[in-house]
């Protein structure tokens, strides 16, 4: 009954249930960008910048333009956050 311990020194295999550090790093910055994008659109609509809130209220179907505004801003800010994080990484990481 020779069982190998998963965390022995020199063991290069990772626990398959554990997320790789790079994916965790990118996921964290993805979530950060999503939060920033959502907050950005919410503040634009809340403060009625450019009369956007008035346009949404007057629209027949305000959910479509509002949804598109949220989705594309979340894509933009998430991509920017992940890109900045990757470019600021140390070369040995």
Backbone as CSV, one residue per row, in Angstrom:
resi,resn,N_x,N_y,N_z,CA_x,CA_y,CA_z,C_x,C_y,C_z
1,UNK,0.823,-1.190,0.000,0.000,0.000,0.000,0.863,1.247,0.000
2,UNK,1.498,1.468,-1.109,2.369,2.620,-1.258,1.560,3.755,-1.885
3,UNK,1.098,4.671,-1.065,0.300,5.781,-1.555,1.132,7.055,-1.525
4,UNK,1.116,7.788,-2.616,1.862,9.042,-2.685,1.005,10.163,-2.114
5,UNK,1.629,10.986,-1.331,0.949,12.152,-0.785,0.914,13.229,-1.871
6,UNK,-0.196,13.920,-2.060,-0.306,14.873,-3.164,0.579,16.102,-3.006
7,UNK,0.991,16.455,-1.801,1.755,17.683,-1.596,3.192,17.403,-1.181
8,UNK,3.765,16.299,-1.613,5.151,15.998,-1.285,6.070,16.946,-2.029
9,UNK,7.229,17.280,-1.439,8.194,18.111,-2.166,8.662,17.380,-3.423
10,UNK,8.769,18.098,-4.491,9.192,17.517,-5.753,8.044,16.961,-6.573
11,UNK,6.852,16.937,-6.012,5.683,16.450,-6.742,5.188,17.582,-7.636
12,UNK,5.218,17.368,-8.943,4.849,18.430,-9.880,3.377,18.395,-10.248
13,UNK,2.673,17.342,-9.875,1.259,17.268,-10.213,0.447,18.102,-9.236
14,UNK,-0.538,18.802,-9.794,-1.423,19.603,-8.965,-2.696,18.829,-8.693
15,UNK,-3.356,19.219,-7.651,-4.651,18.640,-7.340,-5.616,19.065,-8.449
16,UNK,-6.291,18.118,-9.110,-7.168,18.499,-10.232,-8.347,19.360,-9.803
17,UNK,-8.667,19.363,-8.535,-9.779,20.193,-8.060,-9.355,21.628,-7.822
18,UNK,-8.056,21.897,-7.805,-7.560,23.238,-7.536,-7.364,23.990,-8.847
19,UNK,-7.795,25.231,-8.880,-7.693,26.045,-10.081,-6.238,26.495,-10.256
20,UNK,-5.710,26.428,-11.474,-4.342,26.900,-11.714,-4.218,28.385,-11.372
21,UNK,-3.059,28.803,-10.883,-2.892,30.199,-10.438,-3.140,31.221,-11.537
22,UNK,-2.751,30.922,-12.768,-2.954,31.897,-13.843,-4.443,32.091,-14.142
23,UNK,-5.212,31.010,-14.123,-6.656,31.149,-14.347,-7.323,31.901,-13.196
24,UNK,-6.866,31.660,-11.979,-7.410,32.400,-10.836,-7.085,33.885,-10.970
25,UNK,-5.860,34.201,-11.412,-5.415,35.576,-11.622,-6.290,36.262,-12.676
26,UNK,-6.496,35.588,-13.811,-7.317,36.162,-14.876,-8.783,36.271,-14.462
27,UNK,-9.283,35.274,-13.740,-10.663,35.313,-13.271,-10.917,36.461,-12.317
28,UNK,-9.956,36.715,-11.446,-10.083,37.833,-10.504,-10.173,39.151,-11.260
29,UNK,-9.326,39.334,-12.262,-9.351,40.580,-13.019,-10.565,40.652,-13.954
30,UNK,-11.065,39.510,-14.383,-12.305,39.483,-15.153,-13.464,40.004,-14.299
31,UNK,-13.559,39.506,-13.085,-14.629,39.933,-12.176,-14.476,41.410,-11.815
32,UNK,-13.240,41.853,-11.612,-12.991,43.266,-11.319,-13.452,44.144,-12.482
33,UNK,-13.120,43.758,-13.707,-13.551,44.520,-14.877,-15.053,44.516,-15.052
34,UNK,-15.683,43.376,-14.744,-17.148,43.311,-14.825,-17.788,44.277,-13.833
35,UNK,-17.243,44.342,-12.640,-17.785,45.245,-11.620,-17.602,46.701,-12.038
36,UNK,-16.445,47.022,-12.591,-16.191,48.403,-13.028,-17.114,48.768,-14.191
37,UNK,-17.281,47.870,-15.154,-18.162,48.142,-16.297,-19.610,48.321,-15.875
38,UNK,-20.057,47.469,-14.954,-21.430,47.581,-14.456,-21.635,48.891,-13.701
39,UNK,-20.673,49.254,-12.863,-20.767,50.513,-12.118,-20.735,51.713,-13.064
40,UNK,-19.912,51.630,-14.094,-19.795,52.724,-15.068,-21.129,52.994,-15.759
41,UNK,-21.761,51.942,-16.273,-23.040,52.118,-16.970,-24.122,52.570,-15.985
42,UNK,-24.110,51.995,-14.793,-25.113,52.385,-13.794,-24.999,53.867,-13.452
43,UNK,-23.788,54.368,-13.313,-23.607,55.793,-12.999,-23.991,56.679,-14.179
44,UNK,-23.699,56.246,-15.402,-24.097,57.025,-16.575,-25.619,57.149,-16.637
45,UNK,-26.308,56.044,-16.410,-27.772,56.077,-16.461,-28.325,56.850,-15.255
46,UNK,-27.752,56.632,-14.082,-28.237,57.295,-12.870,-28.114,58.819,-12.969
47,UNK,-26.974,59.304,-13.468,-26.758,60.749,-13.559,-27.265,61.344,-14.870
48,UNK,-27.878,60.514,-15.724,-28.501,60.967,-16.968,-27.509,61.721,-17.859
49,UNK,-26.299,61.192,-17.987,-25.301,61.841,-18.834,-25.731,61.751,-20.291
50,UNK,-25.705,62.887,-20.958,-26.094,62.941,-22.367,-27.565,62.666,-22.594
51,UNK,-28.367,62.719,-21.553,-29.796,62.456,-21.688,-30.104,60.982,-21.939
52,UNK,-29.168,60.099,-21.568,-29.339,58.677,-21.842,-30.522,58.082,-21.083
53,UNK,-30.705,58.495,-19.843,-31.829,57.970,-19.061,-33.159,58.385,-19.693
54,UNK,-33.226,59.611,-20.164,-34.454,60.083,-20.821,-34.739,59.286,-22.088
55,UNK,-33.684,58.979,-22.847,-33.863,58.181,-24.061,-34.343,56.767,-23.725
56,UNK,-33.790,56.189,-22.669,-34.196,54.842,-22.269,-35.643,54.808,-21.784
57,UNK,-36.045,55.833,-21.049,-37.413,55.887,-20.537,-38.397,56.066,-21.686
58,UNK,-38.018,56.844,-22.706,-38.912,57.116,-23.833,-38.939,55.978,-24.856
59,UNK,-38.016,55.041,-24.775,-37.944,53.958,-25.759,-39.095,52.972,-25.572
60,UNK,-39.510,52.348,-26.679,-40.555,51.323,-26.608,-40.069,50.092,-25.858
61,UNK,-38.843,49.708,-26.113,-38.246,48.541,-25.451,-36.904,48.969,-24.856
62,UNK,-36.896,49.488,-23.629,-35.638,50.006,-23.059,-34.664,48.910,-22.629
63,UNK,-35.116,47.669,-22.510,-34.227,46.613,-22.041,-33.159,46.250,-23.070
64,UNK,-33.489,46.313,-24.353,-32.516,45.971,-25.393,-31.338,46.945,-25.402
65,UNK,-31.566,48.263,-25.513,-30.399,49.161,-25.512,-29.656,49.166,-24.173
66,UNK,-30.382,49.027,-23.086,-29.728,48.984,-21.781,-28.887,47.722,-21.641
67,UNK,-29.415,46.603,-22.092,-28.662,45.352,-22.053,-27.418,45.413,-22.911
68,UNK,-27.543,45.965,-24.117,-26.386,46.104,-24.992,-25.338,47.030,-24.381
69,UNK,-25.799,48.089,-23.757,-24.875,49.021,-23.106,-24.106,48.320,-21.984
70,UNK,-24.813,47.554,-21.165,-24.151,46.815,-20.089,-23.196,45.761,-20.636
71,UNK,-23.655,44.963,-21.587,-22.840,43.853,-22.100,-21.543,44.361,-22.727
72,UNK,-21.639,45.353,-23.590,-20.436,45.798,-24.283,-19.486,46.575,-23.374
73,UNK,-20.012,47.266,-22.387,-19.120,47.920,-21.425,-18.457,46.898,-20.510
74,UNK,-19.167,45.855,-20.130,-18.565,44.796,-19.321,-17.468,44.103,-20.121
75,UNK,-17.710,43.806,-21.407,-16.666,43.216,-22.260,-15.439,44.118,-22.310
76,UNK,-15.670,45.408,-22.525,-14.565,46.356,-22.675,-13.751,46.463,-21.396
77,UNK,-14.416,46.681,-20.272,-13.687,46.870,-19.024,-13.047,45.574,-18.531
78,UNK,-13.676,44.442,-18.767,-13.075,43.165,-18.385,-11.820,42.891,-19.207
79,UNK,-11.903,43.124,-20.503,-10.736,42.919,-21.364,-9.602,43.863,-20.993
80,UNK,-9.945,45.103,-20.729,-8.914,46.079,-20.347,-8.274,45.700,-19.014
81,UNK,-9.074,45.282,-18.055,-8.547,44.894,-16.750,-7.628,43.684,-16.859
82,UNK,-8.045,42.683,-17.626,-7.213,41.492,-17.794,-5.942,41.828,-18.576
83,UNK,-6.048,42.649,-19.595,-4.883,43.030,-20.383,-3.866,43.813,-19.577
84,UNK,-4.340,44.761,-18.787,-3.440,45.546,-17.937,-2.760,44.641,-16.917
85,UNK,-3.513,43.724,-16.327,-2.945,42.815,-15.327,-1.867,41.924,-15.939
86,UNK,-2.113,41.412,-17.132,-1.132,40.546,-17.783,0.116,41.339,-18.156
87,UNK,-0.056,42.553,-18.667,1.098,43.346,-19.066,1.933,43.823,-17.870
88,UNK,1.322,43.896,-16.702,2.053,44.331,-15.509,2.666,43.173,-14.727
89,UNK,2.463,41.932,-15.215,3.035,40.780,-14.529,4.554,40.793,-14.627
90,UNK,5.199,40.248,-13.610,6.651,40.087,-13.666,6.971,38.978,-14.667
91,UNK,8.098,39.070,-15.359,8.430,38.034,-16.354,8.615,36.641,-15.763
92,UNK,8.984,36.530,-14.495,9.217,35.214,-13.894,7.968,34.583,-13.327
93,UNK,6.830,35.285,-13.387,5.600,34.761,-12.782,4.956,33.696,-13.620
